[in-house]
Structure formats: C-alpha cells, structure tokens
Amino acid sequence: MRVIFLRRLLISNFTMFAYYSAFTRHERKITDSDKKLFAKIFRKCAGDNKEYLTREDLKVAVTMLFGYKPSKVETDTMMSPVLLCNSPGMTVDDFINAMSIKMAAQDRNEEIRQIFSAFDLHCRGFLNFEDFRKAFHCVAPHLPEQTIIEAFSHPDEKPVSNNIDLATIWKVIYK
C-alpha cells in the first residue's frame, strides 16, 4: 500500500494538482499567489517606466508563464479589449484577468503530457527506471533509493514492458 501511495505521490507531483475524476472537467482555481505571479511577470515584462504591456511584451509574458510563444491570433484575442479602448497597451489588471482566464482553462491532460515529456529525456514515450529515479529525486529528494526501487517495481500498475508510459500514469491518476 505504501508503494502505491508513493507512486501516486510522484504522479500528483507530475500534475501539481490533487487527483481528479476522469469524467468531470474541473477548472483550476486561481489563487492569490497566482495573481501575485502574474503581477510580477507583468512588472518584469513592462520594464521600469511603463504601466502597460505591448504586443511583444505580452508574448514574452505568456512565454514566461506557460512555456510557449502565443500565436498571432491568440495575441490578437488577448489584446482585443485593449485595442477597443485605444489604450497604448495592456494594464496590469487586464493582464491579470487575461492570464487568470487562460490558466483556468488550461487542459490538464496537456499539462500532464508536458510534464511527462520533461522527465522523458530521451523522447522514447516511456520512463525507464533511471528516468523514474531522476523524476523522484526532483519531486521527492528525501526518499530513500529503496523506496524508489519498490515503487518502480510494483506489479499492479506497471505494464509488462518494465517501463512506465503516459497511459500508465493516466491509469494511476484516474483510478
């Protein structure tokens, strides 16, 4: 039972969320710390003397927050309320609102895929023991090596191939 718990601990750290049902879609709640992070990113991207973000600043901010450069269409959509007001750029309040909506609507499965891919260093579509061990050391460095070995070796949740793939992780999450 402890091994299953530890394995789920790793999976929950992959997703950075509590377990959720496969049959219901939950929007992520935006916390005050999220809003503080948005404001901090806004200040970094706006620079010293500006109180707004330009289109280019917005692209950099989204890249910092979500790890990808938004398309022209996505940038236009986020900037459209600003352009309607003939404002020189997006204010901090507009930015916090836009990023809150964006973060709340993020696809959790895509997030899990991205996190899994970050640990799948060789782009093989699975984690072997060494990848699994490195992932554990990133998310739970205090765990002894023997616990990691037991979690990887547990037969109830691992396919016959002796590797852990994304489908196995989803099975654990959606149990």
NORKA-V252828 format. One record per residue. N is the residue number from 1. PSI is psi in radians with two decimals (* if undefined). OMEGA is omega in whole degrees, 0 to 359 (NA if undefined). Layout:
BEGIN
N,PSI,OMEGA / N,PSI,OMEGA
END
This chain:
BEGIN
1,-0.67,180 / 2,-0.65,180 / 3,-0.76,178 / 4,-0.75,179 / 5,-0.80,182 / 6,-0.65,178 / 7,-0.74,178 / 8,-0.57,176 / 9,-0.78,178 / 10,-0.79,181 / 11,-0.75,181 / 12,-0.55,175 / 13,-0.53,173 / 14,-0.84,186 / 15,-0.33,182 / 16,0.46,177 / 17,2.81,171 / 18,2.88,179 / 19,2.63,179 / 20,2.84,184 / 21,2.54,179 / 22,-0.28,187 / 23,-0.10,178 / 24,2.49,178 / 25,2.15,179 / 26,2.30,173 / 27,2.50,180 / 28,2.40,176 / 29,2.35,179 / 30,2.14,184 / 31,2.98,176 / 32,-0.61,179 / 33,-0.59,174 / 34,-0.80,181 / 35,-0.64,176 / 36,-0.69,177 / 37,-0.75,178 / 38,-0.78,180 / 39,-0.69,179 / 40,-0.78,178 / 41,-0.71,178 / 42,-0.87,182 / 43,-0.70,179 / 44,-0.72,185 / 45,-0.49,181 / 46,-0.49,182 / 47,-3.11,188 / 48,-0.76,191 / 49,0.10,183 / 50,2.57,176 / 51,0.41,180 / 52,2.85,176 / 53,2.34,172 / 54,3.08,177 / 55,-0.80,182 / 56,-0.71,177 / 57,-0.72,180 / 58,-0.74,178 / 59,-0.75,179 / 60,-0.75,180 / 61,-0.77,178 / 62,-0.69,177 / 63,-0.74,179 / 64,-0.69,184 / 65,-0.72,190 / 66,-0.13,175 / 67,0.26,176 / 68,2.69,178 / 69,2.17,181 / 70,2.61,178 / 71,2.97,177 / 72,-0.75,181 / 73,-0.78,180 / 74,-0.73,178 / 75,-0.76,178 / 76,-0.72,180 / 77,-0.76,180 / 78,-0.56,182 / 79,-0.19,186 / 80,-0.74,178 / 81,-0.61,180 / 82,-0.76,182 / 83,-0.58,178 / 84,-0.49,181 / 85,0.05,184 / 86,0.62,178 / 87,2.64,179 / 88,-0.24,180 / 89,-3.03,183 / 90,2.20,179 / 91,2.97,180 / 92,-0.69,179 / 93,-0.74,177 / 94,-0.71,181 / 95,-0.79,179 / 96,-0.75,178 / 97,-0.80,181 / 98,-0.74,181 / 99,-0.55,177 / 100,-0.78,179 / 101,-0.78,182 / 102,-0.79,182 / 103,-0.67,181 / 104,-0.51,184 / 105,0.00,182 / 106,2.43,178 / 107,2.03,182 / 108,-0.63,178 / 109,-0.66,177 / 110,-0.67,178 / 111,-0.75,178 / 112,-0.75,178 / 113,-0.79,182 / 114,-0.73,180 / 115,-0.75,177 / 116,-0.78,180 / 117,-0.58,178 / 118,-0.59,178 / 119,-0.33,177 / 120,1.31,189 / 121,-0.48,183 / 122,0.15,177 / 123,0.79,181 / 124,-0.21,181 / 125,0.15,178 / 126,2.85,175 / 127,2.16,171 / 128,-3.07,184 / 129,-0.74,183 / 130,-0.75,176 / 131,-0.75,181 / 132,-0.76,180 / 133,-0.77,179 / 134,-0.70,178 / 135,-0.78,179 / 136,-0.73,180 / 137,-0.48,177 / 138,-0.75,187 / 139,-0.36,180 / 140,1.20,186 / 141,-0.29,182 / 142,-0.20,183 / 143,2.42,178 / 144,2.68,181 / 145,-0.70,181 / 146,-0.65,179 / 147,-0.70,179 / 148,-0.73,178 / 149,-0.78,180 / 150,-0.71,180 / 151,-0.71,180 / 152,-0.59,185 / 153,-0.10,184 / 154,2.12,188 / 155,-0.31,186 / 156,-0.50,188 / 157,0.03,183 / 158,2.36,177 / 159,2.96,183 / 160,-0.46,185 / 161,-0.13,180 / 162,0.34,174 / 163,2.85,178 / 164,2.08,180 / 165,3.11,183 / 166,-0.64,179 / 167,-0.67,178 / 168,-0.70,179 / 169,-0.76,178 / 170,-0.66,178 / 171,-0.71,180 / 172,-0.76,181 / 173,-0.78,186 / 174,0.14,178 / 175,*,NA
END
